[in-house]
Amino acid sequence: MTRRRFDGGNTDAPFTPILRFQADGELALNEAGVGLLCGVSADRVHAVVGDEPGPHNPSSLPPRWQATARRRLAEASAHAGTEEFFTQLMWLAERDGWQPIAVEDDNGYGVDLIEPEDR
């Protein structure tokens, strides 16, 4: 798979994809992205949602996770100063100790999380 970081950084760094822009312009979160939003691990999301393909429907998540996601997005909105989902997600990633990286790969454009390089 070809992968390019928009910041020109090391493409060999271990990474976790969280979202990709679909052809129709919509954002598609994967299990790690849903986990970031809800404050749980990707493994936990997988255990609850299963192997169902496609974007996860928020209504298929437990009500407590939905409430946590709303709270985290409201917090991100207040701190980031915007209602833009993408910016809120980036803020949450940084706050949770990740370095969000804009990338392009064989699946399109998106965001991956890596451990901060200055650690």
TIMI-2910 file (N, C-alpha, C, CB; in pm, 1 decimal, decimal comma, always signed):
<rs>
+----------+----------+----------+----------+----------+----------+----------+----------+----------+----------+----------+----------+------+
!      n_x !      n_y !      n_z !     ca_x !     ca_y !     ca_z !      c_x !      c_y !      c_z !     cb_x !     cb_y !     cb_z ! resn !
+----------+----------+----------+----------+----------+----------+----------+----------+----------+----------+----------+----------+------+
!    +84,1 !   -117,2 !     +0,0 !     +0,0 !     +0,0 !     +0,0 !    +89,3 !   +124,4 !     +0,0 !    -96,1 !     -0,7 !   +122,0 !  Met !
!    +55,3 !   +217,7 !    -85,4 !   +125,3 !   +345,0 !    -90,8 !    +62,6 !   +439,5 !    +10,5 !   +120,9 !   +405,6 !   -233,6 !  Thr !
!   +145,8 !   +505,5 !    +89,3 !    +96,2 !   +596,8 !   +192,5 !   +185,4 !   +718,9 !   +194,8 !    +92,1 !   +528,3 !   +332,4 !  Arg !
!   +122,2 !   +837,4 !   +198,6 !   +197,6 !   +962,6 !   +201,3 !   +140,1 !  +1052,7 !   +309,2 !   +194,2 !  +1033,2 !    +63,0 !  Arg !
!   +228,7 !  +1102,6 !   +396,6 !   +188,1 !  +1198,6 !   +498,3 !   +198,6 !  +1338,5 !   +440,0 !   +274,8 !  +1185,1 !   +626,6 !  Arg !
!    +97,4 !  +1420,9 !   +463,2 !    +98,5 !  +1556,7 !   +410,3 !   +202,1 !  +1645,4 !   +477,7 !    -37,5 !  +1618,3 !   +425,2 !  Phe !
!   +245,1 !  +1606,8 !   +599,2 !   +348,5 !  +1686,2 !   +666,8 !   +488,6 !  +1642,7 !   +626,3 !   +333,0 !  +1675,1 !   +818,1 !  Asp !
!   +499,2 !  +1543,7 !   +537,2 !   +628,9 !  +1497,3 !   +489,6 !   +700,9 !  +1406,6 !   +587,1 !   +715,2 !  +1613,6 !   +459,0 !  Gly !
!   +634,5 !  +1366,9 !   +695,5 !   +698,4 !  +1285,7 !   +798,4 !   +720,8 !  +1141,3 !   +757,8 !   +616,8 !  +1289,0 !   +922,1 !  Gly !
!   +775,4 !  +1065,6 !   +849,8 !   +812,8 !   +925,7 !   +832,8 !   +688,8 !   +839,1 !   +809,1 !   +890,2 !   +875,6 !   +956,0 !  Asn !
!   +682,6 !   +773,4 !   +695,4 !   +568,9 !   +685,5 !   +667,0 !   +586,9 !   +546,7 !   +727,3 !   +548,5 !   +673,7 !   +517,1 !  Thr !
!   +701,6 !   +520,8 !   +788,7 !   +723,7 !   +392,4 !   +853,7 !   +676,9 !   +391,5 !   +998,6 !   +869,7 !   +356,3 !   +847,4 !  Asp !
!   +638,0 !   +507,2 !  +1052,4 !   +591,4 !   +514,9 !  +1190,5 !   +464,6 !   +431,1 !  +1206,5 !   +565,3 !   +662,3 !  +1231,8 !  Ala !
!   +453,0 !   +354,7 !  +1316,8 !   +329,7 !   +278,4 !  +1339,4 !   +210,6 !   +374,7 !  +1343,0 !   +338,3 !   +196,2 !  +1472,5 !  Pro !
!   +101,0 !   +335,6 !  +1279,9 !    -13,4 !   +425,0 !  +1271,6 !   -143,8 !   +350,0 !  +1288,3 !    -12,8 !   +499,0 !  +1139,9 !  Phe !
!   -247,4 !   +423,3 !  +1323,3 !   -382,4 !   +370,6 !  +1334,9 !   -473,8 !   +458,8 !  +1251,6 !   -429,3 !   +364,7 !  +1483,9 !  Thr !
!   -525,6 !   +408,2 !  +1138,9 !   -621,2 !   +488,7 !  +1061,6 !   -748,1 !   +510,9 !  +1143,9 !   -655,5 !   +419,4 !   +926,1 !  Pro !
!   -808,4 !   +630,0 !  +1135,2 !   -934,4 !   +654,2 !  +1205,4 !  -1047,4 !   +697,0 !  +1112,7 !   -914,3 !   +759,1 !  +1310,8 !  Ile !
!  -1014,0 !   +764,1 !  +1001,9 !  -1119,9 !   +802,4 !   +910,6 !  -1066,1 !   +818,0 !   +770,0 !  -1186,0 !   +931,1 !   +956,3 !  Leu !
!  -1157,5 !   +809,8 !   +673,7 !  -1126,1 !   +834,0 !   +533,5 !  -1241,2 !   +913,3 !   +473,7 !  -1102,4 !   +699,9 !   +455,5 !  Arg !
!  -1207,8 !   +998,0 !   +376,2 !  -1309,8 !  +1069,2 !   +300,6 !  -1359,2 !   +976,6 !   +191,3 !  -1254,9 !  +1202,9 !   +241,2 !  Phe !
!  -1488,2 !   +955,2 !   +183,7 !  -1545,0 !   +870,0 !    +80,7 !  -1559,1 !   +949,1 !    -49,4 !  -1681,6 !   +813,4 !   +125,7 !  Gln !
!  -1584,8 !   +877,5 !   -158,9 !  -1597,4 !   +941,1 !   -290,0 !  -1708,3 !  +1046,1 !   -292,9 !  -1623,8 !   +835,9 !   -396,4 !  Ala !
!  -1814,1 !  +1026,1 !   -212,0 !  -1925,1 !  +1121,9 !   -209,4 !  -1898,2 !  +1240,4 !   -116,6 !  -2052,5 !  +1051,8 !   -166,5 !  Asp !
!  -1776,2 !  +1246,7 !    -59,6 !  -1739,6 !  +1357,8 !    +27,0 !  -1770,9 !  +1337,0 !   +173,8 !  -1807,3 !  +1479,4 !    -18,9 !  Gly !
!  -1839,4 !  +1228,7 !   +206,3 !  -1871,6 !  +1199,0 !   +345,7 !  -1748,8 !  +1143,4 !   +417,8 !  -1988,9 !  +1099,0 !   +354,3 !  Glu !
!  -1744,6 !  +1163,5 !   +549,1 !  -1639,5 !  +1105,6 !   +631,2 !  -1684,1 !   +968,3 !   +678,6 !  -1605,3 !  +1197,3 !   +751,3 !  Leu !
!  -1596,3 !   +870,8 !   +670,6 !  -1625,3 !   +736,6 !   +720,9 !  -1529,6 !   +707,5 !   +835,6 !  -1612,4 !   +628,8 !   +607,7 !  Ala !
!  -1584,0 !   +690,6 !   +955,6 !  -1503,7 !   +653,0 !  +1071,6 !  -1493,7 !   +501,5 !  +1077,7 !  -1564,5 !   +709,5 !  +1202,8 !  Leu !
!  -1376,0 !   +452,0 !  +1109,8 !  -1364,0 !   +308,7 !  +1133,7 !  -1375,5 !   +284,2 !  +1284,4 !  -1228,5 !   +252,6 !  +1077,2 !  Asn !
!  -1347,7 !   +160,9 !  +1328,0 !  -1362,1 !   +127,5 !  +1469,6 !  -1274,3 !   +215,2 !  +1559,1 !  -1328,1 !    -18,8 !  +1491,9 !  Glu !
!  -1152,1 !   +243,4 !  +1514,9 !  -1062,5 !   +328,0 !  +1595,2 !  -1117,3 !   +470,5 !  +1603,2 !   -919,3 !   +328,8 !  +1535,1 !  Ala !
!  -1176,3 !   +519,8 !  +1494,8 !  -1236,0 !   +653,0 !  +1495,0 !  -1357,2 !   +661,9 !  +1584,9 !  -1274,1 !   +692,7 !  +1355,6 !  Gly !
!  -1442,1 !   +559,9 !  +1579,2 !  -1558,5 !   +555,0 !  +1667,8 !  -1511,2 !   +546,7 !  +1812,9 !  -1650,3 !   +433,9 !  +1632,8 !  Val !
!  -1407,5 !   +466,1 !  +1836,3 !  -1352,8 !   +454,7 !  +1971,2 !  -1299,3 !   +586,3 !  +2023,1 !  -1243,8 !   +351,7 !  +1974,2 !  Gly !
!  -1229,1 !   +660,3 !  +1937,1 !  -1178,5 !   +792,7 !  +1976,9 !  -1293,7 !   +884,5 !  +2014,2 !  -1095,2 !   +855,8 !  +1863,4 !  Leu !
!  -1396,1 !   +882,8 !  +1934,3 !  -1511,3 !   +968,0 !  +1957,5 !  -1583,5 !   +931,7 !  +2087,5 !  -1607,1 !   +958,5 !  +1840,2 !  Leu !
!  -1595,5 !   +801,2 !  +2114,5 !  -1670,4 !   +754,4 !  +2230,7 !  -1584,0 !   +733,5 !  +2355,1 !  -1739,9 !   +626,5 !  +2196,8 !  Cys !
!  -1452,7 !   +746,9 !  +2340,4 !  -1364,1 !   +730,3 !  +2455,4 !  -1343,0 !   +586,0 !  +2496,1 !  -1418,1 !   +805,7 !  +2571,2 !  Gly !
!  -1351,4 !   +492,6 !  +2399,3 !  -1327,9 !   +350,8 !  +2426,7 !  -1228,0 !   +297,5 !  +2324,3 !  -1461,6 !   +269,1 !  +2422,3 !  Val !
!  -1178,1 !   +177,3 !  +2345,7 !  -1080,8 !   +119,3 !  +2252,8 !  -1150,0 !    +67,7 !  +2126,6 !  -1002,6 !     +5,2 !  +2321,0 !  Ser !
!  -1072,5 !    +57,4 !  +2020,0 !  -1124,3 !     +1,5 !  +1894,9 !  -1167,6 !   -143,2 !  +1915,1 !  -1018,3 !    +10,3 !  +1783,2 !  Ala !
!  -1095,7 !   -217,4 !  +1998,5 !  -1132,9 !   -356,1 !  +2026,5 !  -1270,7 !   -363,5 !  +2091,6 !  -1028,1 !   -422,5 !  +2117,1 !  Asp !
!  -1297,3 !   -268,4 !  +2180,1 !  -1427,9 !   -264,4 !  +2247,3 !  -1538,8 !   -232,7 !  +2146,7 !  -1427,3 !   -159,2 !  +2361,4 !  Arg !
!  -1511,5 !   -139,3 !  +2055,5 !  -1609,6 !   -106,8 !  +1951,5 !  -1637,5 !   -231,3 !  +1867,7 !  -1558,9 !    +10,0 !  +1861,4 !  Val !
!  -1531,1 !   -301,5 !  +1827,5 !  -1546,3 !   -422,4 !  +1746,4 !  -1629,6 !   -527,2 !  +1820,4 !  -1408,2 !   -480,4 !  +1709,6 !  His !
!  -1605,7 !   -542,8 !  +1950,4 !  -1678,7 !   -642,4 !  +2028,7 !  -1828,4 !   -609,9 !  +2033,6 !  -1621,5 !   -650,4 !  +2171,2 !  Ala !
!  -1864,0 !   -481,8 !  +2032,5 !  -2004,3 !   -442,0 !  +2040,8 !  -2070,4 !   -438,3 !  +1903,5 !  -2016,2 !   -305,8 !  +2107,5 !  Val !
!  -2001,2 !   -381,7 !  +1804,7 !  -2059,8 !   -362,6 !  +1671,6 !  -2040,6 !   -485,4 !  +1583,2 !  -1998,5 !   -240,2 !  +1604,0 !  Val !
!  -1929,1 !   -556,8 !  +1600,3 !  -1902,6 !   -675,4 !  +1520,2 !  -1836,0 !   -642,7 !  +1388,2 !  -2030,2 !   -749,9 !  +1495,1 !  Gly !
!  -1848,1 !   -733,5 !  +1293,7 !  -1780,8 !   -721,9 !  +1164,5 !  -1867,3 !   -657,5 !  +1056,5 !  -1736,9 !   -857,5 !  +1118,4 !  Asp !
!  -1974,8 !   -592,2 !  +1096,1 !  -2064,1 !   -532,9 !   +996,6 !  -1988,6 !   -431,0 !   +912,4 !  -2185,6 !   -466,6 !  +1064,7 !  Glu !
!  -1992,6 !   -445,0 !   +778,1 !  -1917,2 !   -352,8 !   +692,5 !  -1983,2 !   -215,0 !   +687,0 !  -1904,5 !   -410,3 !   +550,8 !  Pro !
!  -1906,2 !   -120,2 !   +642,0 !  -1958,3 !    +14,6 !   +622,2 !  -1947,6 !    +99,9 !   +746,6 !  -2101,4 !     +8,5 !   +577,9 !  Gly !
!  -1984,5 !   +226,7 !   +733,0 !  -1977,1 !   +318,3 !   +847,5 !  -2069,0 !   +270,6 !   +959,7 !  -2014,9 !   +462,2 !   +804,9 !  Pro !
!  -2024,8 !   +289,8 !  +1081,1 !  -2105,6 !   +250,9 !  +1196,4 !  -2214,8 !   +354,9 !  +1218,1 !  -2017,6 !   +235,8 !  +1323,8 !  His !
!  -2335,4 !   +307,8 !  +1237,2 !  -2447,2 !   +395,7 !  +1264,5 !  -2445,9 !   +429,8 !  +1413,6 !  -2582,3 !   +329,9 !  +1222,3 !  Asn !
!  -2445,5 !   +558,6 !  +1449,5 !  -2441,2 !   +593,8 !  +1591,8 !  -2552,3 !   +528,3 !  +1673,3 !  -2449,7 !   +743,3 !  +1607,4 !  Pro !
!  -2667,6 !   +503,2 !  +1612,9 !  -2776,8 !   +442,2 !  +1688,4 !  -2749,0 !   +296,2 !  +1722,5 !  -2906,1 !   +452,6 !  +1610,1 !  Ser !
!  -2647,8 !   +235,5 !  +1657,5 !  -2613,7 !    +97,4 !  +1688,4 !  -2518,0 !    +88,0 !  +1807,7 !  -2551,9 !    +30,5 !  +1566,4 !  Ser !
!  -2473,3 !   +201,5 !  +1856,8 !  -2382,7 !   +203,6 !  +1971,4 !  -2462,3 !   +215,0 !  +2100,8 !  -2282,3 !   +320,2 !  +1959,6 !  Leu !
!  -2406,9 !   +166,6 !  +2211,8 !  -2477,2 !   +177,2 !  +2339,5 !  -2508,9 !   +324,1 !  +2373,1 !  -2392,6 !   +113,6 !  +2452,1 !  Pro !
!  -2623,6 !   +349,9 !  +2435,0 !  -2662,3 !   +487,9 !  +2468,9 !  -2555,9 !   +562,5 !  +2549,8 !  -2792,1 !   +486,7 !  +2546,9 !  Pro !
!  -2487,4 !   +493,4 !  +2638,6 !  -2383,0 !   +558,8 !  +2718,5 !  -2270,1 !   +609,1 !  +2629,4 !  -2327,3 !   +462,0 !  +2824,7 !  Arg !
!  -2232,0 !   +531,2 !  +2527,2 !  -2128,1 !   +573,6 !  +2433,1 !  -2175,6 !   +693,8 !  +2353,0 !  -2089,5 !   +458,2 !  +2338,5 !  Trp !
!  -2302,8 !   +690,2 !  +2310,5 !  -2358,2 !   +802,7 !  +2234,9 !  -2351,5 !   +930,8 !  +2318,1 !  -2504,3 !   +773,5 !  +2192,7 !  Gln !
!  -2387,8 !   +919,8 !  +2445,8 !  -2384,3 !  +1036,4 !  +2534,6 !  -2240,5 !  +1085,3 !  +2553,2 !  -2447,4 !  +1002,3 !  +2671,6 !  Ala !
!  -2147,0 !   +991,3 !  +2567,9 !  -2005,9 !  +1028,7 !  +2582,4 !  -1955,8 !  +1098,7 !  +2456,1 !  -1919,4 !   +904,1 !  +2612,3 !  Thr !
!  -1992,9 !  +1046,5 !  +2339,5 !  -1950,8 !  +1108,0 !  +2213,2 !  -2005,2 !  +1250,2 !  +2202,3 !  -1998,2 !  +1023,4 !  +2093,0 !  Ala !
!  -2131,3 !  +1271,1 !  +2238,1 !  -2189,6 !  +1406,5 !  +2233,5 !  -2114,9 !  +1500,5 !  +2328,4 !  -2340,6 !  +1402,4 !  +2270,6 !  Arg !
!  -2084,5 !  +1451,0 !  +2449,5 !  -2012,8 !  +1532,8 !  +2547,2 !  -1872,6 !  +1566,9 !  +2498,0 !  -2005,1 !  +1460,4 !  +2681,8 !  Arg !
!  -1802,5 !  +1466,3 !  +2443,5 !  -1666,1 !  +1489,8 !  +2394,0 !  -1665,8 !  +1586,7 !  +2275,5 !  -1600,7 !  +1356,6 !  +2353,0 !  Arg !
!  -1764,5 !  +1575,1 !  +2186,4 !  -1772,3 !  +1667,6 !  +2072,9 !  -1804,6 !  +1809,4 !  +2119,7 !  -1878,2 !  +1620,0 !  +1972,3 !  Leu !
!  -1890,5 !  +1822,3 !  +2219,9 !  -1922,0 !  +1955,5 !  +2273,5 !  -1798,0 !  +2017,7 !  +2337,1 !  -2036,9 !  +1947,0 !  +2377,2 !  Ala !
!  -1722,5 !  +1936,7 !  +2409,4 !  -1598,2 !  +1984,6 !  +2469,4 !  -1498,2 !  +2026,0 !  +2361,8 !  -1537,2 !  +1876,4 !  +2559,6 !  Glu !
!  -1485,0 !  +1943,1 !  +2259,6 !  -1393,6 !  +1974,8 !  +2149,3 !  -1437,2 !  +2101,3 !  +2077,2 !  -1386,0 !  +1857,9 !  +2050,3 !  Ala !
!  -1567,4 !  +2117,7 !  +2058,3 !  -1619,9 !  +2236,0 !  +1991,4 !  -1585,3 !  +2362,2 !  +2069,7 !  -1771,6 !  +2224,6 !  +1973,5 !  Ser !
!  -1600,9 !  +2354,8 !  +2201,1 !  -1570,8 !  +2470,2 !  +2286,1 !  -1422,5 !  +2505,1 !  +2281,3 !  -1613,4 !  +2442,7 !  +2430,6 !  Ala !
!  -1336,8 !  +2405,0 !  +2284,4 !  -1192,3 !  +2429,5 !  +2285,0 !  -1137,6 !  +2464,8 !  +2147,4 !  -1120,1 !  +2308,3 !  +2337,8 !  His !
!  -1190,2 !  +2398,6 !  +2043,1 !  -1140,7 !  +2423,4 !  +1907,5 !  -1205,5 !  +2546,2 !  +1844,9 !  -1165,4 !  +2301,9 !  +1819,4 !  Ala !
!  -1317,5 !  +2591,2 !  +1902,9 !  -1384,4 !  +2710,5 !  +1853,1 !  -1457,3 !  +2690,0 !  +1721,7 !  -1285,7 !  +2819,4 !  +1837,2 !  Gly !
!  -1498,2 !  +2567,0 !  +1694,0 !  -1568,0 !  +2539,7 !  +1568,3 !  -1663,8 !  +2422,6 !  +1586,1 !  -1467,2 !  +2510,1 !  +1454,9 !  Thr !
!  -1764,8 !  +2418,2 !  +1500,1 !  -1857,9 !  +2305,5 !  +1495,8 !  -1814,6 !  +2202,4 !  +1391,3 !  -2000,1 !  +2354,8 !  +1465,5 !  Glu !
!  -1702,9 !  +2225,9 !  +1323,7 !  -1657,2 !  +2135,9 !  +1218,6 !  -1609,3 !  +2004,0 !  +1278,9 !  -1544,7 !  +2201,4 !  +1136,2 !  Glu !
!  -1673,6 !  +1894,6 !  +1238,8 !  -1646,3 !  +1762,8 !  +1295,0 !  -1500,3 !  +1722,1 !  +1281,2 !  -1733,6 !  +1659,9 !  +1228,8 !  Phe !
!  -1443,8 !  +1743,7 !  +1164,5 !  -1305,0 !  +1704,9 !  +1138,9 !  -1210,5 !  +1771,7 !  +1239,3 !  -1264,5 !  +1742,0 !   +994,8 !  Phe !
!  -1227,2 !  +1902,0 !  +1260,2 !  -1142,0 !  +1976,2 !  +1353,5 !  -1163,2 !  +1927,7 !  +1495,9 !  -1170,2 !  +2126,8 !  +1344,5 !  Thr !
!  -1287,1 !  +1897,6 !  +1531,0 !  -1316,1 !  +1845,8 !  +1664,9 !  -1247,5 !  +1711,7 !  +1688,0 !  -1467,3 !  +1831,5 !  +1685,1 !  Gln !
!  -1251,3 !  +1625,9 !  +1587,2 !  -1188,0 !  +1495,0 !  +1598,3 !  -1036,4 !  +1508,4 !  +1614,0 !  -1221,2 !  +1409,4 !  +1475,6 !  Leu !
!   -977,0 !  +1599,9 !  +1539,0 !   -832,6 !  +1624,6 !  +1550,6 !   -798,8 !  +1673,5 !  +1691,9 !   -785,9 !  +1728,8 !  +1444,5 !  Met !
!   -881,2 !  +1763,1 !  +1746,3 !   -857,1 !  +1815,5 !  +1881,4 !   -865,6 !  +1702,8 !  +1984,4 !   -959,0 !  +1927,3 !  +1915,7 !  Trp !
!   -968,3 !  +1617,2 !  +1971,3 !   -982,2 !  +1504,4 !  +2063,8 !   -860,7 !  +1412,4 !  +2058,3 !  -1109,0 !  +1425,0 !  +2032,1 !  Leu !
!   -812,2 !  +1384,9 !  +1937,8 !   -695,4 !  +1297,7 !  +1922,6 !   -575,2 !  +1356,8 !  +1995,3 !   -662,3 !  +1276,4 !  +1773,5 !  Ala !
!   -551,0 !  +1485,5 !  +1974,3 !   -437,2 !  +1550,1 !  +2040,6 !   -455,8 !  +1550,7 !  +2191,4 !   -419,0 !  +1693,6 !  +1989,2 !  Glu !
!   -574,6 !  +1580,7 !  +2237,9 !   -601,2 !  +1584,2 !  +2381,7 !   -581,9 !  +1446,9 !  +2444,8 !   -743,3 !  +1634,4 !  +2408,3 !  Arg !
!   -614,5 !  +1341,6 !  +2369,3 !   -600,7 !  +1205,7 !  +2420,6 !   -459,7 !  +1149,8 !  +2403,6 !   -699,2 !  +1115,1 !  +2351,8 !  Asp !
!   -365,7 !  +1233,5 !  +2359,2 !   -225,3 !  +1192,9 !  +2353,4 !   -177,4 !  +1138,8 !  +2220,8 !   -200,9 !  +1092,0 !  +2454,9 !  Gly !
!   -253,3 !  +1158,3 !  +2114,4 !   -213,6 !  +1112,1 !  +1980,9 !   -167,0 !  +1229,4 !  +1896,4 !   -330,3 !  +1039,0 !  +1911,0 !  Trp !
!    -97,7 !  +1198,0 !  +1791,0 !    -61,4 !  +1297,8 !  +1690,9 !   -142,2 !  +1264,8 !  +1565,3 !    +95,2 !  +1298,7 !  +1661,9 !  Gln !
!   -246,7 !  +1344,4 !  +1535,3 !   -324,2 !  +1317,1 !  +1413,4 !   -247,1 !  +1363,9 !  +1290,5 !   -462,7 !  +1386,5 !  +1419,5 !  Pro !
!   -243,9 !  +1280,3 !  +1188,3 !   -166,8 !  +1306,5 !  +1067,2 !   -258,8 !  +1294,2 !   +945,7 !    -45,8 !  +1208,5 !  +1055,6 !  Ile !
!   -262,0 !  +1396,6 !   +862,6 !   -336,2 !  +1388,9 !   +736,3 !   -254,8 !  +1304,6 !   +639,1 !   -364,8 !  +1532,0 !   +677,0 !  Ala !
!   -322,2 !  +1209,9 !   +573,6 !   -253,8 !  +1116,3 !   +485,1 !   -332,1 !  +1096,0 !   +355,5 !   -232,9 !   +982,2 !   +555,8 !  Val !
!   -259,9 !  +1041,4 !   +258,7 !   -321,4 !   +991,2 !   +136,1 !   -266,6 !   +850,6 !   +116,3 !   -291,4 !  +1084,9 !    +10,8 !  Glu !
!   -355,6 !   +755,3 !    +90,2 !   -311,7 !   +619,0 !    +63,8 !   -400,4 !   +558,2 !    -43,9 !   -314,9 !   +533,1 !   +193,0 !  Asp !
!   -388,9 !   +428,1 !    -62,7 !   -465,9 !   +361,0 !   -167,8 !   -616,9 !   +371,1 !   -145,4 !   -425,4 !   +214,9 !   -176,1 !  Asp !
!   -658,5 !   +401,9 !    -22,4 !   -800,5 !   +414,7 !     +9,8 !   -849,6 !   +558,6 !     +3,6 !   -827,3 !   +358,6 !   +147,0 !  Asn !
!   -763,6 !   +653,1 !    -32,3 !   -804,0 !   +792,9 !    -43,0 !   -737,2 !   +880,4 !    +60,5 !   -952,8 !   +805,0 !    -30,1 !  Gly !
!   -802,8 !   +990,5 !    +90,7 !   -751,5 !  +1086,1 !   +188,1 !   -812,3 !  +1056,9 !   +323,8 !   -781,7 !  +1231,3 !   +145,0 !  Tyr !
!   -736,2 !  +1087,4 !   +430,7 !   -790,9 !  +1064,8 !   +562,8 !   -696,5 !  +1108,2 !   +671,9 !   -825,2 !   +921,0 !   +580,3 !  Gly !
!   -721,6 !  +1055,0 !   +789,4 !   -642,2 !  +1087,0 !   +908,2 !   -600,0 !   +957,5 !   +974,2 !   -721,8 !  +1176,4 !  +1007,8 !  Val !
!   -473,9 !   +951,1 !  +1010,6 !   -420,0 !   +842,2 !  +1089,9 !   -372,1 !   +900,2 !  +1222,1 !   -304,6 !   +768,4 !  +1014,9 !  Asp !
!   -366,5 !   +816,1 !  +1322,8 !   -310,1 !   +855,2 !  +1452,1 !   -176,9 !   +785,2 !  +1470,0 !   -407,0 !   +820,8 !  +1569,3 !  Leu !
!    -78,3 !   +860,0 !  +1516,9 !    +49,7 !   +800,1 !  +1552,6 !    +85,6 !   +849,5 !  +1692,0 !   +161,9 !   +835,8 !  +1448,2 !  Ile !
!   +176,8 !   +778,8 !  +1755,9 !   +227,2 !   +827,6 !  +1884,3 !   +306,9 !   +953,7 !  +1855,6 !   +315,3 !   +719,0 !  +1958,2 !  Glu !
!   +292,8 !  +1056,3 !  +1939,5 !   +367,7 !  +1179,8 !  +1913,3 !   +516,1 !  +1151,7 !  +1895,3 !   +347,1 !  +1279,9 !  +2027,2 !  Pro !
!   +574,4 !  +1214,9 !  +1793,0 !   +714,0 !  +1189,1 !  +1759,6 !   +811,9 !  +1251,7 !  +1857,5 !   +743,0 !  +1239,3 !  +1622,1 !  Glu !
!   +763,1 !  +1343,0 !  +1942,3 !   +854,2 !  +1407,3 !  +2037,0 !   +857,3 !  +1335,0 !  +2171,1 !   +814,1 !  +1552,4 !  +2057,8 !  Asp !
!   +794,8 !  +1219,3 !  +2180,6 !   +800,3 !  +1142,4 !  +2306,2 !   +929,7 !  +1067,9 !  +2315,0 !   +682,8 !  +1044,5 !  +2317,2 !  Arg !
+----------+----------+----------+----------+----------+----------+----------+----------+----------+----------+----------+----------+------+
</rs>
